[in-house]
């Protein structure tokens, strides 16, 4: 499984360029579809241990690339107040997904070795914990800023559901600490379905909120 924010003053939503908003909505929508498709595949086909890793690497590369696109669109919206932490969190998450997907494609034997598999899960779990904590802190700081300034930002509206993605990562990291990393295909399937389905829901909500702020 995205550095403390400083949020700039935010103009009215009408000042936002419609093409940029449409591009961000489309990118988040595609990410919802990618995550949802992976969840449905894992649930419908009951794949084995290696299959989950192999197809998961394709998913990670696709979602990571979309994460880079999301970052670029958020950076382009910085004049209207995209919190730096949001940009950094999305970018770091995208880079980690790309790296994880590439590592599995280059070293497909990783899932078959218990030591490397545990190390792989440990790295992902550590990042999930960091991203989750960062997302919660950013959410609190962003809401405190808008409470004090009494301003309403369309970027903050999108930031809220995207922050929920970090919270999901934190919950999964906590689950892994308590229960340990998945050791069977069934356990891995459960984690994959729960994580990607939740992520798909987060992105769907983000799209709905983004469209609502037009």
C-alpha positions in Angstrom: 0.0 0.0 0.0 0.7 8.5 0.1 4.8 15.2 4.1 2.6 17.6 6.2 0.2 19.8 4.3 0.1 23.6 4.0 -3.2 24.5 2.3 -3.3 27.7 0.3 -6.3 30.1 0.0 -8.9 28.6 -2.3 -10.9 30.5 -4.9 -14.5 29.5 -5.7 -15.2 26.2 -7.6 -16.4 28.1 -10.6 -12.8 29.2 -11.2 -11.7 25.6 -11.9 -11.1 24.6 -15.5 -13.8 22.1 -16.5 -11.4 20.0 -18.7 -9.1 19.5 -15.7 -12.0 18.5 -13.5 -13.3 16.1 -16.1 -9.8 14.6 -16.5 -9.5 14.0 -12.8 -13.0 12.5 -12.6 -12.2 10.2 -15.5 -8.9 9.1 -13.9 -10.5 8.4 -10.6 -13.3 6.5 -12.4 -10.9 4.3 -14.2 -9.1 3.6 -11.0 -12.4 2.5 -9.5 -12.9 0.2 -12.4 -9.4 -1.3 -12.1 -9.7 -2.0 -8.4 -13.3 -3.3 -8.8 -12.2 -5.6 -11.6 -9.4 -7.1 -9.6 -11.7 -7.7 -6.6 -14.3 -9.4 -8.8 -11.7 -11.5 -10.5 -10.2 -12.7 -7.2 -13.7 -13.4 -5.8 -15.1 -15.1 -8.9 -12.2 -17.4 -9.9 -10.7 -18.4 -6.5 -7.2 -18.1 -7.9 -4.2 -19.8 -6.4 -1.3 -18.2 -4.4 0.9 -17.6 -7.4 -1.9 -16.5 -9.7 -2.9 -13.8 -7.2 0.6 -12.4 -7.2 1.0 -12.6 -11.0 -2.3 -11.0 -11.9 -1.9 -8.6 -8.9 1.4 -7.4 -10.5 -0.6 -6.3 -13.6 -3.1 -4.6 -11.4 -0.4 -2.9 -9.4 1.3 -1.6 -12.6 -2.0 -0.3 -14.0 -3.2 1.3 -10.8 0.3 2.7 -10.2 0.3 4.4 -13.6 -3.1 5.8 -13.0 -1.9 7.0 -9.6 0.9 9.0 -11.4 -1.8 10.5 -13.7 -3.8 11.4 -10.6 -0.8 13.1 -9.1 -0.2 15.2 -12.2 -3.8 16.3 -12.3 -3.7 17.2 -8.6 -0.5 19.2 -9.1 -2.1 21.1 -11.9 -4.9 22.0 -9.5 -2.5 23.3 -6.9 -3.4 27.0 -7.4 -6.9 26.1 -6.1 -5.6 24.5 -3.0 -4.6 20.8 -3.5 -2.8 20.0 -0.1 0.9 19.0 -0.7 0.4 16.0 1.5 -2.4 14.7 -0.7 -0.1 15.1 -3.7 2.8 13.4 -2.0 0.7 10.6 -0.6 -0.9 9.8 -3.9 2.5 9.9 -5.7 4.3 7.7 -3.1 1.5 5.2 -3.3 1.6 5.1 -7.1 5.4 4.7 -7.1 5.2 1.8 -4.5 2.5 0.1 -6.6 4.7 0.4 -9.8 7.7 -0.9 -7.9 5.8 -3.8 -6.4 4.3 -4.8 -9.7 7.7 -4.6 -11.5 9.4 -6.6 -8.8 6.9 -9.4 -9.2 7.2 -9.4 -13.0 11.0 -9.4 -12.9 11.3 -11.9 -10.0 8.3 -14.2 -10.2 9.8 -16.6 -7.7 9.3 -14.2 -4.8 5.8 -15.6 -3.8 7.3 -19.2 -3.7 9.9 -18.3 -1.2 8.5 -17.9 2.4 11.3 -15.5 3.4 11.0 -13.2 0.4 7.2 -13.4 0.6 7.2 -12.3 4.2 9.7 -9.5 3.4 7.5 -8.4 0.5 4.4 -8.2 2.8 6.4 -6.5 5.5 7.4 -3.7 3.1 3.8 -3.3 1.9 2.5 -3.4 5.4 5.0 -0.8 6.6 4.1 1.5 3.8 0.4 1.0 4.5 0.9 2.0 8.1 2.8 5.2 7.1 0.3 6.1 4.4 -2.6 5.5 6.8 -1.2 7.7 9.6 -0.3 10.4 7.1 -3.8 10.4 5.6 -5.5 10.7 9.0 -3.2 13.6 10.1 -3.7 15.3 6.8 -7.5 15.0 7.1 -7.5 16.5 10.6 -5.2 19.4 9.6 -7.2 20.1 6.4 -10.5 20.2 8.3 -9.0 22.3 11.0 -7.8 24.8 8.4 -11.2 25.1 6.7 -12.9 25.3 10.1 -10.8 28.3 11.1 -10.9 30.0 7.7 -14.6 29.0 7.1 -13.8 28.2 3.4 -15.2 25.4 1.3 -12.9 23.8 -1.2 -13.8 21.5 -4.0 -10.3 20.1 -3.6 -10.9 19.4 0.1 -14.1 17.6 -1.0 -12.1 15.2 -3.2 -9.3 15.0 -0.5 -11.8 13.6 2.1 -12.6 10.3 0.2 -9.0 10.0 -1.0 -7.9 10.2 2.6 -10.1 7.3 3.3 -7.8 5.2 1.1 -5.1 5.8 3.6 -7.4 4.8 6.4 -8.1 1.5 4.6 -4.4 0.9 4.4 -4.0 1.6 8.1 -6.7 -0.9 9.0 -5.1 -3.5 6.8 -1.7 -2.9 8.3 -3.2 -3.3 11.8 -5.0 -6.5 10.7 -1.6 -7.9 9.5 0.1 -7.0 12.7 -2.6 -8.8 14.8 -3.2 -11.8 12.5 0.1 -11.9 10.6 0.6 -11.7 6.8 -1.6 -14.0 4.7 -0.1 -17.5 4.5 -2.6 -19.3 2.3 -4.2 -18.5 -1.0 -7.6 -18.2 0.7 -6.3 -15.7 3.2 -4.6 -13.7 0.5 -7.8 -13.8 -1.6 -9.7 -12.3 1.4 -7.3 -9.5 1.9 -7.1 -8.7 -1.8 -10.9 -8.6 -2.2 -11.4 -6.5 0.9 -8.7 -4.0 0.0 -9.5 -3.6 -3.7 -13.2 -3.5 -3.2 -12.8 -0.8 -0.6 -10.5 1.1 -2.8 -12.9 0.9 -5.7 -15.6 2.4 -3.4 -13.3 5.2 -2.3 -12.6 6.2 -5.9 -16.3 6.0 -6.9 -17.1 8.3 -4.0 -14.3 10.6 -5.1 -15.8 10.8 -8.6 -19.2 11.5 -7.3 -17.9 14.3 -5.0 -15.8 15.8 -7.8 -18.7 15.9 -10.1 -20.9 17.4 -7.4 -18.5 20.3 -7.0 -18.7 21.4 -10.6 
